[in-house]
């Protein structure tokens, strides 16, 4: 649920509305909290967190992903990924297979159990997104995607 925050002075004494993006930034904070909260509640039953969710999502979406590719996507340390993969493999959600051409290569695949959990998580988050883009009217999904892509590109343009 979005918080109703009264305008409060920010550093330097200016009001939040004097910075044009403050309301949008807060809306993004609250949207993210609710978006991941749906998944967080489901993941609690497995004692998994957001890193587990992200790893499972991309392994499920890209069967045969290498550990190096997953590290690049998630932008986390090898140590963090090792812990997450150990949990997911140990619980039977992901399996590691040797590469067909290079047996040293470790390829990641979601198991049937992993695919089912990933689908449940996607369904939860898709329902929230579908409600939001439907409220935007025709073209809402394309507009939302363009906005999020723009935010992403802005982060890389530093």
C-alpha positions in Angstrom: 0.0 0.0 0.0 1.4 3.4 -0.9 2.3 5.7 2.0 0.8 9.1 2.1 3.8 11.3 3.0 3.4 14.9 4.0 5.8 17.2 2.2 8.9 17.4 4.3 12.0 19.6 3.8 14.9 17.8 2.2 18.6 18.5 2.6 19.3 22.1 1.8 15.8 23.2 3.1 13.9 22.8 -0.2 10.5 21.1 -0.3 10.3 17.7 -2.1 8.2 19.1 -4.9 11.0 21.5 -5.8 12.9 18.4 -7.1 10.7 17.3 -10.1 11.4 13.5 -9.7 10.9 13.1 -5.9 7.3 11.8 -6.3 8.2 9.5 -9.1 11.2 8.2 -7.0 8.9 7.5 -4.1 6.3 5.9 -6.3 9.0 3.6 -7.7 10.2 2.7 -4.2 6.6 1.7 -3.1 5.9 -0.1 -6.4 9.1 -2.1 -6.0 8.3 -3.0 -2.4 4.9 -4.3 -3.3 6.1 -6.0 -6.5 8.8 -8.0 -4.7 6.6 -8.4 -1.6 4.3 -10.8 -3.4 7.2 -13.1 -4.3 8.9 -12.6 -0.9 5.9 -14.0 0.9 5.8 -17.1 -1.3 9.6 -17.6 -1.0 9.5 -17.5 2.8 8.0 -21.0 2.8 11.2 -22.3 1.2 13.5 -20.1 3.2 14.6 -18.4 0.0 15.2 -14.7 -0.6 15.3 -12.3 -3.5 18.6 -13.6 -4.8 17.2 -17.1 -5.0 14.2 -15.7 -6.9 16.3 -13.9 -9.4 18.6 -16.8 -10.0 15.7 -19.2 -10.4 13.9 -16.8 -12.8 16.9 -16.5 -15.2 17.9 -20.1 -15.1 14.2 -21.1 -15.8 14.0 -18.5 -18.7 17.4 -19.5 -20.2 18.0 -23.2 -19.8 21.7 -24.1 -20.2 22.8 -20.7 -18.8 26.4 -20.9 -17.6 27.4 -19.7 -14.1 29.5 -16.9 -15.7 26.4 -15.7 -17.7 24.3 -15.8 -14.6 26.9 -13.8 -12.7 26.9 -11.2 -15.4 23.1 -11.0 -15.4 22.7 -10.8 -11.6 25.8 -8.6 -11.0 26.5 -10.4 -7.7 29.7 -11.9 -6.4 30.7 -15.6 -7.0 30.5 -16.2 -3.3 26.9 -14.9 -3.2 25.9 -16.9 -6.2 27.5 -20.1 -4.9 25.4 -19.9 -1.7 22.2 -19.3 -3.6 22.9 -22.1 -6.1 23.9 -24.5 -3.3 20.4 -23.8 -1.8 18.5 -24.1 -5.0 20.4 -27.2 -6.2 20.2 -28.8 -2.7 16.4 -28.3 -2.6 15.9 -29.7 -6.1 14.9 -26.5 -7.9 18.0 -26.3 -10.2 20.4 -28.9 -11.5 23.9 -28.4 -12.8 24.9 -30.3 -16.0 28.2 -30.6 -17.7 28.4 -29.0 -21.1 28.1 -31.3 -24.2 31.2 -30.0 -25.9 33.2 -28.9 -22.8 32.6 -31.2 -19.9 34.2 -28.6 -17.6 31.4 -26.2 -18.4 28.6 -26.1 -15.8 25.2 -25.4 -17.3 22.2 -24.6 -15.2 18.7 -25.9 -15.7 15.5 -25.6 -13.7 14.1 -28.9 -12.6 10.3 -29.6 -12.9 10.0 -28.4 -9.3 12.0 -25.3 -10.2 9.9 -24.6 -13.2 6.7 -24.9 -11.1 8.0 -22.4 -8.5 9.2 -20.0 -11.2 5.8 -20.2 -12.8 4.0 -19.5 -9.6 6.2 -16.5 -8.9 5.7 -15.2 -12.4 1.9 -15.6 -12.1 1.9 -13.5 -8.8 4.0 -10.7 -10.3 2.2 -10.8 -13.7 -1.2 -10.3 -12.0 0.1 -7.2 -10.3 1.6 -5.8 -13.5 -1.5 -6.7 -15.5 -3.7 -4.7 -13.2 -1.3 -1.7 -13.4 -1.0 -1.7 -17.1 -4.7 -2.2 -17.7 -5.3 0.9 -15.6 -3.0 2.8 -18.0 -5.3 2.1 -21.0 -4.4 1.0 -24.5 -0.6 0.7 -25.0 0.0 0.6 -21.2 2.3 -2.4 -21.4 4.4 -0.8 -24.1 4.6 2.5 -22.2 5.6 0.8 -19.0 8.3 -1.3 -20.8 9.6 1.8 -22.5 9.8 3.6 -19.1 11.6 0.7 -17.4 14.0 0.3 -20.3 14.7 4.0 -20.1 15.4 3.8 -16.4 17.7 0.8 -17.0 19.6 2.6 -19.8 20.0 5.7 -17.6 21.7 3.6 -15.0 24.3 2.3 -17.5 24.9 5.7 -19.1 26.9 7.0 -16.1 
